[in-house]
Amino acid sequence: MEDANLVDGEVWYLNAGVYCINQEIDKCISVLDKAVKRGYFAYPHMLKCRFLDPARGNPGLDAVLDKARLKHEAFKEKFFLNN
């Protein structure tokens, strides 16, 4: 999957979930990081997504989630003034 020239961050996110439920945690984190870099930063969803549960508590996942949180907050600040 990683060799495919995927541009859509959401597709990368879905692939990360597949790796995670297959217990390939390092690949999950790597692919999830690519998803965030490619514009998928639905932080509230990531916090609840059960596909990512096998990686919860992993410092690598926490770091990627923090990147997503920062992007999510910046987006929210810019486009939703009352929040």
C-alpha positions, 0 to 999 in steps of 0.5 A: 500500500505504501508504494502506491502514489496516494494523494488523498489523506483520508485514503492513507488514514483508512490504510493506517486503520488496516495496519493497526487492526492487523497489529502492524503498529509501526506501519500504522503510525507511519501511514497515519503520519502520512495521512496527517501530512496529506491533510487528514486531521480529523482529530476528534474522530481519531480519538474515538476510532476503534481501528486505532485502539491496538496502538493506543498508548504508543508514544508514536501514535501520541505524537501523530495525534498531537500533530493532527490536534494542532492542525485541527485546532488551527483549522477550527480557529481560522474557519469557525470564529465562534468556537 
